[in-house]
Each structure stands twice: as structure tokens, then as C-alpha cells.
Amino acid sequence: MSKDVERPLFEHLTELLIRLRISLFAILASSFIVSAIPANLVVPLFNPGYNYTSQMLGFYDPLVFYVMRQIEKDMLDFSREPMLSLARILGIEHVKPRLIAHGWFDTFTTSFYTGLLMGLIVASPIVGYEIYKFLEPALYPHEKRFLKSFVFSFVTLFSLGVIYAYLYLLPITFLMMLWLSVSSGAEPIFSIRSFFYTVFLGLSVTGLFFTYPILVVLLVKFDIITPETLRKQWRYVLVGTLAITAIITPDPTPVSMLMLSLPFMLLYFIALFFSELVYKRKKKSSS
């Protein structure tokens, strides 16, 4: 443990409040900046072909609205593979869904939460640093290494899940829902608030879903389960995975269910591999 002198509880609470205040201020300030900053000052750095005059009616194009338009384009533009081939099979390659605001404040509410999410992403290094600095004095050197490995693994797997959902899972899910709407005779017009709620929920759930190998490795590390149990129970895990993904995916067809369950099973065997490494290392150190 750190050689820092033990401090009274009041000092720990005071430090915690200060670090929470810094984290909250960083999130709110980042949210305001990334929401209000003009897109034409930032986007050309990453997209030289961006022309803000063709994107808007006035001279001011907030970055948050550009991000919202880009999300809509990436989710509902089915001109890239494999969405294009699937749309042709379903006969909806020429159908263009539209988003509308059902209420006066739908767009404002959606942009507010989008900006808050963007601010959280931008401020996450500061938040992570404040949390780590608060916990650091109470950790042994090996616990610090474990914490860093845990954070790195969690962020990596969560990011992979979000990218996978953004590029493939959610666009295909929206494509299948569009097909169901058109097949039932409904106009492909959807609420902007419902659309972004589905996007953010799908990204978050998929990202968290991808981090479960960390939980498996931790269960092995703390002797709650063994790699042998994981090897023997993989069939039950497969059935349970199919059942859970069938419930949490909004698409009633098996497409989204399989797109989420197949990576899950791949990650399961990856988790089994690392669990065996952790288990062998733990046995070697204890012998």
C-alpha cells in the first residue's frame, strides 16, 4: 500500500467531492463546447469535402447538429454493403425513411442529450484521471497494475462493441424494421426522438455486451468458476445467448439476434483462452 499518511474520513470525502466537481464541470463544459462550436471550424479538419453552406439555411451550423445528421446518414443510408444487398433482397433499396419531430421540443431534447453524450466522451480522460487519482493512494502496486489492465480491457472491448453496432448491427436492424413498416403498408416516417434513443441505447448495450469477457476472467481470477466449467457449459451458454439476444434486439427477425450472438460466442471462447492463462498463472504462484 502507498506510504501516504492515513487521513481522516472527512478529508477523503472532501477530496472526493472536489474530484467529482472537477469531473462534472469537465463534462458540462465539454458538452457546451462540442454542442455550440460551429461545425465549419472543426469538421473540415477531418472531412475536407465538407461544405457547411449546403447543409443549412443560415451561417451557423452547430457541431451537435452536424453529428446528428451524420448519425442519421450512417444509420439510414443503405447504399453500402452488406445493407445494399439485403435491401435488394427485401425489395426496399429505393425506400428512403424520413425523420420528423413529433413535438416542439423533440429536436432540442435530442440535441441536448447528443451534446451531453459527446461531452462525456470528450471529458472521459479527465473523469478517468480523477477517479484513478482518488483510488491510487489506497492501492498496492500489483493492484494498480490490475486496475490499469482492467480499464484498458474495458475501454477496448466497449469501443469494439460500439464500432460494431454503429457500422453493422444498428443499420441492419433499422433496415429490417423499415422492411416491416413498408410491408405493413405504413409510411416510412419515424420520430427523431425515438430514432436517436434507439441508436444510443443500441450502442451502449452492445458496448457493454462486448465487455463480458472481463467478467468471465474476473470470476476465474477470484475462484468463483474454473476454465473447465466454462469448457463444459458452452452449449448452455450458446442457448442462453440466443434467448437473451432475441429479447433485447428490437428486430423480430433472427438477423439482429444472430449478428449479436455470434460475436458474443466468439468473445466467449476468447474469454475462455485468457481465463485458462489466468488460472494457470494463479496456480503457479500459489504452488
Protein Blocks (a to p, Z undefined) as FASTA:
>chain_A
ZZbdcddfklmmmmmmmmmmmmmmmmmmmmmmmmmpcfklmmmmmmmmbcfklmpmblbd
cfklmmmmmmmmmmmmckbcfklmmmmmnopmmbccddddfbfklmmmmmmmmmmmmmmm
mmmmmmmmmmmmmmmmmpcfklmmmmmmmmmmmmmmmmmmmmmmmmmmmmmmmmmmmmmm
mmnopacdddfklmmmmmmmmmmmmmmmmmmmmmmmmmmmnomacfklmmmmmmmmmmmm
mmmmmmmpmblbfklmmmmmmmmmmmmmmmmmmmmmmmmmmmmmmZZ
